[in-house]
Amino acid sequence: MDTLPVELWSNIVKFLPLIDIMRLAKVNKFLFMATKENKIWSCENYEGIKIANYNKSLSFIGHCRTIKYFNDLSLGFKYYLGNYPSLTINNITTINIRLSSLFELDFIRKNKNVKNLKISSSIELYPTYILDLLDDLKYLKSFHLINSGNDDRIIEKINRYKLNYLVLEACSNLCKIGNIEQTKLKTLKLISNLDIKNEEIIKLISKQTQLEELNLSLMEINTFTVIAISDTGKKLTKLDLSFSQGVIDDLSAYMIAYNCPKLETLNLSASDITNKGVFFITQNCPYITNFSIAGTYITDMALISIALHYPDLIRLETEFNNITRI
């Protein structure tokens, strides 16, 4: 094996999938040296790297200068960031990170060109730190915040950017989202934010002109929310109103069906729709390939309508309803 020079091995290694390169690096010291060559990471296929459960194979990561995507799914990444500061050379554009200390915040802050940021934070982390972080970033286009103890001060920070993707999930003390000034969101997800009232949701949705994906799962909504969705839903391709803390019934299905004709994914699980609501949808939304109506009042007749209108259906969820063996 070592009769071939490292440079030749590097030329061979660069054609392997990323996961195989990482496994190869653990074989011996010679192959480890071959896998850390910069030219391996200059290929467009390797602009990103994902740190998950194989941290021990990543000790060569600090030598890779072309990384643009950083995704942490474990706590072991601190070792590598601490020992390889070249990762913070301001070329990362996407960061998916779990915050538990100021160490991670400092890592994000050093990459001011980040466009896509997903933060899963500890509720104990002081909200001020995330607020200060948003002052440092310049080009943010996508912002996903999970399990944060932030308050409405974050809205002022969000308004500094021209976002096209916004997700607020399980955030506490967040009430005035209607004051968010973003008007060209393509994706908006408000999931399990118990402090946000229906009026604020309507106020935010009503501003949107480019919305393609909307998720209000586990949120307080009602018929007036559906009206707002109908008014801005001409471009919607994905809609999730599952487990909504309000009434989604056949009237809601009717408004959705007639005003959101481009829908491809629709989730109305745990709602009050019946066969009639399904009929409205199947007759007016011809492009649906993913349909979730679990925990509703549908019967066999609804399935017949779905079968006749959606021959290309990819996924159908119909658990916990009145469907029989027929």
C-alpha positions in Angstrom: 0.0 0.0 0.0 2.7 2.5 1.0 4.6 1.8 -2.3 2.3 4.4 -3.9 2.9 8.0 -3.0 0.3 9.9 -0.9 -0.5 12.2 -3.8 -1.6 9.3 -5.9 -3.8 7.8 -3.2 -5.4 11.3 -2.7 -6.3 11.3 -6.4 -8.0 7.9 -5.9 -9.7 8.8 -2.7 -11.4 12.0 -4.0 -13.7 9.8 -6.2 -15.1 8.0 -3.1 -18.3 9.0 -1.3 -17.8 11.2 1.8 -18.7 8.6 4.3 -16.2 6.1 2.7 -13.4 8.7 2.9 -14.1 9.1 6.6 -14.0 5.3 7.1 -10.8 5.1 5.1 -9.1 7.7 7.3 -9.4 5.3 10.3 -7.5 2.4 8.7 -4.0 3.6 9.3 -1.7 6.6 9.5 -0.8 6.5 5.8 -4.4 6.6 4.6 -5.2 9.2 7.2 -2.6 11.4 5.5 -4.1 10.7 2.1 -7.6 11.7 3.2 -6.7 15.1 4.6 -5.3 16.6 1.3 -7.1 19.8 0.4 -7.7 18.7 -3.2 -10.1 16.0 -2.0 -12.4 18.8 -0.7 -12.1 21.1 -3.7 -14.7 19.0 -5.6 -18.2 20.5 -5.7 -19.6 17.3 -4.3 -17.8 17.8 -1.1 -18.7 21.4 -0.2 -20.3 20.2 2.9 -19.6 17.9 5.8 -21.9 16.5 8.4 -20.6 15.7 11.9 -22.8 13.0 13.5 -21.8 9.9 15.3 -18.4 9.3 13.7 -16.4 12.1 15.3 -13.3 10.0 15.8 -12.7 9.8 12.1 -12.8 13.6 11.7 -9.5 14.7 13.0 -8.5 15.7 9.5 -11.4 18.2 9.3 -9.3 21.2 10.2 -7.2 20.8 7.0 -10.3 21.2 4.8 -10.6 24.8 3.6 -13.7 24.5 1.3 -16.3 23.5 3.8 -19.5 25.5 3.4 -22.0 23.4 5.4 -21.6 22.6 9.1 -24.1 20.3 10.7 -23.6 19.1 14.3 -25.8 16.4 15.8 -23.7 15.5 18.8 -21.8 17.1 21.6 -18.4 15.8 20.5 -17.9 18.6 17.9 -16.4 20.9 20.6 -13.2 18.9 20.5 -12.7 19.5 16.8 -13.7 23.1 16.8 -11.4 23.8 19.7 -8.4 22.1 18.1 -8.9 23.2 14.5 -9.6 26.9 14.4 -9.3 26.8 10.6 -13.0 25.8 10.6 -13.8 29.3 11.6 -12.3 31.0 8.5 -15.6 32.7 7.5 -16.5 30.5 4.5 -19.3 28.5 6.1 -22.7 29.6 4.8 -24.9 27.0 6.5 -24.8 26.1 10.2 -27.0 23.6 12.0 -25.9 23.6 15.6 -27.1 22.8 19.2 -26.3 25.6 21.6 -25.4 24.7 25.2 -22.7 27.3 26.0 -21.1 30.5 24.7 -18.5 28.4 22.9 -21.0 27.6 20.0 -22.1 31.2 19.8 -18.6 32.3 19.4 -18.1 29.8 16.6 -21.2 31.2 14.7 -20.1 34.7 15.3 -16.8 34.1 13.6 -18.6 33.1 10.4 -20.3 36.3 9.5 -21.2 35.1 6.0 -23.7 32.5 7.3 -26.9 32.6 5.2 -28.7 29.6 6.7 -28.8 29.2 10.5 -30.5 26.6 12.6 -30.2 26.9 16.3 -31.5 24.3 18.8 -30.8 26.0 22.1 -31.0 25.2 25.7 -33.8 26.9 27.5 -31.3 28.0 30.1 -29.2 29.9 27.7 -29.7 33.6 28.2 -31.9 35.1 25.4 -29.6 38.1 25.2 -26.8 36.0 23.7 -28.9 35.0 20.7 -30.1 38.5 20.2 -26.5 39.8 20.2 -25.5 37.0 17.7 -28.1 38.2 15.2 -26.5 41.7 15.3 -23.3 40.2 14.0 -24.6 38.2 11.0 -25.0 40.2 7.8 -26.5 38.0 5.1 -29.0 35.7 6.8 -31.7 34.3 4.5 -32.9 31.3 6.5 -33.5 31.3 10.3 -34.7 28.3 12.3 -34.9 28.6 16.1 -35.9 25.7 18.4 -36.6 25.6 22.1 -35.5 29.0 22.9 -36.4 31.2 25.9 -36.4 34.3 23.8 -38.9 37.1 23.9 -40.4 39.5 21.4 -37.1 41.4 21.2 -36.0 38.8 18.7 -38.6 40.2 16.2 -36.6 43.4 15.9 -33.5 41.4 15.0 -35.4 39.3 12.5 -36.6 42.4 10.8 -33.1 43.4 9.9 -32.9 40.7 7.3 -34.7 39.7 4.1 -35.6 36.2 5.0 -37.2 33.6 2.7 -37.2 30.9 5.3 -38.4 31.3 8.9 -39.1 28.6 11.5 -40.0 29.2 15.1 -40.4 26.0 17.0 -41.3 25.5 20.7 -40.2 29.1 21.6 -41.5 30.6 24.8 -42.3 34.2 25.6 -42.9 34.9 21.9 -46.2 36.7 21.4 -46.0 39.6 18.9 -45.0 37.7 15.7 -47.5 39.9 13.8 -44.8 42.6 14.1 -42.4 40.7 11.9 -42.0 42.7 8.7 -40.9 39.9 6.4 -43.2 39.9 3.4 -41.5 37.5 0.9 -41.1 34.4 3.0 -41.3 31.2 0.9 -41.4 29.0 4.0 -43.0 29.8 7.3 -43.3 27.3 10.1 -44.7 28.1 13.5 -44.8 24.9 15.5 -45.9 24.4 19.0 -45.5 28.0 20.2 -48.1 28.1 22.8 -47.8 31.8 23.6 -48.7 33.0 20.1 -52.3 33.9 19.6 -54.4 33.3 16.5 -54.6 37.1 15.8 -50.8 37.4 15.5 -50.6 34.4 13.2 -53.2 36.0 10.9 -51.4 39.3 10.9 -48.1 37.6 9.8 -49.6 35.4 7.2 -51.6 38.2 5.6 -48.4 40.0 4.8 -47.0 37.2 2.7 -47.0 37.3 -1.1 -44.6 34.5 -2.0 -45.5 31.7 0.4 -44.9 28.2 -0.8 -44.8 26.2 2.4 -46.8 26.9 5.6 -46.8 24.8 8.8 -49.0 25.7 11.8 -48.9 22.3 13.5 -49.9 22.4 17.2 -50.8 26.0 17.0 -54.0 27.9 17.9 -55.9 28.5 14.7 -59.5 28.8 13.6 -61.7 29.6 10.5 -60.3 33.2 10.3 -56.8 31.7 10.1 -57.9 29.6 7.2 -59.3 32.6 5.5 -56.0 34.3 5.8 -54.3 31.2 4.3 -56.8 31.2 1.4 -56.0 34.9 0.6 -52.2 34.2 0.3 -52.2 30.6 -0.7 -52.2 30.8 -4.5 -48.5 29.6 -4.5 -48.7 27.1 -1.6 -47.4 23.7 -2.4 -47.1 22.4 1.3 -49.6 23.0 4.0 -49.6 21.5 7.5 -52.5 22.3 9.9 -52.2 19.1 11.9 -53.1 18.9 15.6 -54.2 22.6 15.5 -55.8 23.9 18.7 -58.9 25.1 16.9 -61.5 23.9 14.5 -60.5 22.6 11.0 -63.7 21.3 9.5 -65.3 20.8 6.0 -65.7 24.6 5.6 -62.0 25.0 6.1 -61.3 22.2 3.6 -63.6 23.9 1.1 -61.7 27.2 1.4 -58.3 25.5 1.2 -59.4 23.4 -1.8 -60.6 26.4 -3.9 -57.8 28.8 -3.0 -54.7 26.6 -2.8 -54.8 24.7 -6.2 -51.1 24.0 -6.3 -50.9 22.0 -3.1 -48.7 18.9 -3.3 -48.5 18.1 0.4 -51.5 18.5 2.8 -51.7 17.5 6.4 -55.1 17.9 8.2 -54.6 15.1 10.8 -56.6 15.3 14.0 -59.2 17.7 12.5 -63.0 17.6 12.1 -63.2 17.0 8.4 -65.5 14.4 7.0 -65.9 12.8 3.5 -67.4 16.1 2.2 -64.2 17.9 3.0 -62.1 15.3 1.3 -64.3 15.5 -1.8 -63.7 19.3 -2.0 -59.9 18.7 -1.9 -59.7 15.8 -4.4 -61.8 17.7 -6.9 -59.9 21.0 -6.7 -56.3 20.1 -5.7 -55.1 17.8 -8.5 -51.4 17.7 -7.6 -51.4 16.2 -4.1 -48.9 13.4 -3.6 -48.7 13.4 0.2 -52.0 13.5 2.0 -52.5 13.1 5.8 -56.0 12.8 7.2 -55.4 10.6 10.3 -57.7 11.0 13.3 -60.6 12.5 11.3 -64.2 11.5 10.5 -63.7 10.0 7.1 -65.1 6.7 5.9 -64.6 4.4 2.9 -66.2 6.9 0.5 -63.3 9.3 1.1 -60.8 6.7 0.2 -62.7 5.9 -3.0 -62.5 9.6 -4.0 -58.8 9.7 -3.1 -58.1 6.6 -5.2 -59.9 7.9 -8.2 -58.3 11.4 -8.2 -54.8 10.6 -7.0 -53.3 7.7 -9.0 -49.8 9.0 -8.4 -50.2 9.3 -4.6 -46.9 8.7 -2.8 -48.0 8.8 0.9 -51.4 8.5 2.5 -52.0 8.6 6.3 -55.5 7.5 7.4 -55.0 6.0 10.9 -57.7 6.4 13.6 -60.9 7.0 11.6 -64.0 5.2 10.4 -62.5 3.2 7.5 -63.6 -0.4 7.3 -62.1 -3.5 5.5 -64.2 -2.6 2.5 
